[in-house]
Amino acid sequence: EAELRGHRRTYIGSMPGRIIQSLRRVGVNNPVMMLDEIDKLGNDYRGDPSAALLEILDPQQNNSFRDHYLDLPFDLSKVFFIATANQLAPIPAPLRDRMEIIQLAGYSDMEKLNIAKQYLVPRQITENGLKENQIEITDDAINLLTGRYTREAGVRQLERTIGNLARKVALKVAQGDETHETITPTEVKKYLGAPRFYPEKAREENPAGVATGMAWTEMGGEVLFIEATALPGGSGLTLTGQLGDVMKESAQAARSYLWSHAAEFNISPNAIKENGVHLHVPAGAIPKDGPSAGVTMASALASLYTGRRVRSDTAMTGEITLSGLVFPVGGIKEKVLAAHRAGIRRIILPDRNEADTEEIPEDVLKELEIIPAMRVSDVLNAALETEATEPMAVNYKIPGSETVSENLNEPLIAKEKS
């Protein structure tokens, strides 16, 4: 906090805070100030900088900001503050309330390719003491770096990886090899080793009970597969895959909606009543949460109960309600770009998210079929195949259970023979 407000003059070596020092350095009272990585604020016994920032950023208070060193009110109302952050959640709510939040989406693969060709590669060639006639990195190699060696919304890791390649070539030049080096995907694997990331790809065929969803992460979008399987003779809903509370509630809402509308979707109520269901979201080591997987869970369960497979070229996102409505969600651009990278060409979105498709690059959008959905029935009609290929068995009984007395009140447990 003292870094912002300064130290009182009674202390030896005291000085004004960073705000006043910066104003003195630039010599004007209306500069643009950048507060970088504001979501990394600390809070310990030395003070809480967010308390000082409340006064600095609040236009109702910052016209009389008081620095401890000056001990006089100073007008900061003419200063234009810009803060950056990777995540909004760590920023205290009162501080967030004083900001106008502008969301910046991650780059598409094509944008990363152009940024790398125009800026990153020339800069790394210069910084590593090379000349342009000594190294060339092909477009295919850059695309491989983007998809298999880095996973991010920006290009920081990509530039670091390109620099790694440039240093490998610089070493060869320093050892006397002056030949022109062309970096192809094969050369990338030779210099950097095996790829570190293997993004999800669209499956050629989804069995009944499997649906393709889309998720937003800090590193961009991801494609995820939600798998449902019946537990004959069981009951209830089992959820695995490190799901958060909101995602668990979405699964429960999807099952309840299908149960209450079983006749509408040609589902046998006995298939739901007499069988338990296990719903799993792979990548079990990664925590997952949010309501946007609701339509995917509903599609996976409907596919399981009806035996109709979900189309393998289709991915979806959206929140559902018990009345069957599909609500809008966030991160549409990142999710759609991830689905496109995975080879998916049909996207089901909430009807009110259709305007968000304007943010998607035109070269990507023209290869996709966007299907708006207002209700769960719209999603199922677009996602499920017309014919049932894997009908679900009902009225299942555990083999040998007929011999158990109906009057037996004790639970059925395994016991050793005496």
C-alpha positions, 0 to 999 in steps of 0.5 A: 500500500505504501508503494501507492500512497508513499511514506510519511516524511518522519521515516528515513529515506521516505519518498512519494508513492508510485502515482505521484512519482510517475506524475512528476516524471512525465510532467503533466497531470493527465497521463495514461497510466498502466496498472499491469496484472492487477489480479496479482494484488497481494494482501498481508501485514504490510497493507492492502493495496486494493484499499488504496486503489479504491481511492485512486480509481474511484472518480468520485474520490480521486479528485482529492487523493492524499499521498502520505509524503505530500500530505496534501490532496492531489487531483487524479481525476484527469489521469486515464487508468488502464488495468490489465488482468488474466482473471477477473475472479481474484480482483476484489468485487468493490475494485471491480465495480469501479472498472469498465471491463473490456474482454479481449478474446484469444487469437485464432490459429490463423491470427497466431500464424500471421503474428508469428510470421510478421513479428515473432520470427523476425524478432527472434532471428535478430535477438539470437544474432542470426540473419534472415538468409540463415533460417526459415520457419515454414507455415506448417512448422508454426502451426505445429508449434501453435497446436502441439507445443504451446497452449495459450490464448496469446503468443508468449509461449509461441515466441519463447518456443520460436526463440528456442528453435532460433538458438538451436540454429544459432548454435550450428552457425557458431559451430561453423555450419553456414548452410541455410536452415529450413525449419519444417515440422520434422525439424521441429520434432528433431529440435524440440522433441515429442509434442507436449500437447495432444488436443481433442479431435472429433471422433469418427463415431460416437456411441449412444450416450456420448456427446461433444461439448465445448468449454472455455478455459484461460488458455482458450477453448477446449472440446470435451466429451461427456459420456453416459452409461446405464447401470442396470439394476442401479439407481440415481445419478453418479457423476465423475470427472472433478465436476463443480457444484454448478456442473453437477446441478446441470446434470441433475437438471438434464436428467429430471427434464428428460424424465418429466418429458419422457413421452415427448422424446419417446423415452421409456420411463422405466429406462430411467426409473429402473437403471442408474446412470453414470455420467463422466467427463474425461480429463478427470485430473482437471477441475470443471465447473459452469452451466454451459455443459447443460445441453451436452449432458442432456444430449448424452442422456437422451442418446443413452435412453433412446439409443440414438447416437449424437452426430460426431460432427456436432458440438454444442454449448448452453445452459438449460432449465427444468422448463426446457429453455436454453440460456446463453453462455460466455466464451463463444468465440474461443469455444467455436475456434476450439471445435473448428480446430478439432474438425467439427463443422456443426455448432449448436448455440443458444439462440441469444448467443447468435450475435456473438458469432460476429466475433468469429473470424470469417475464414472459420465461420464460412466452414461452419454450420451454426444452429441456434436453439431456443429449447432443449427439444431444438438441441436434441432434434439437431444433435441426435441421429434419426434412427435408434442404433443401440436401444437401451435394455429395461427391466433388468434383473441381477442374475440369481436375485430371483432366489432371494426371499422377498421377505428378507429385510437385511441388505444384500451383502457379500459374506464369507462361507462359514 
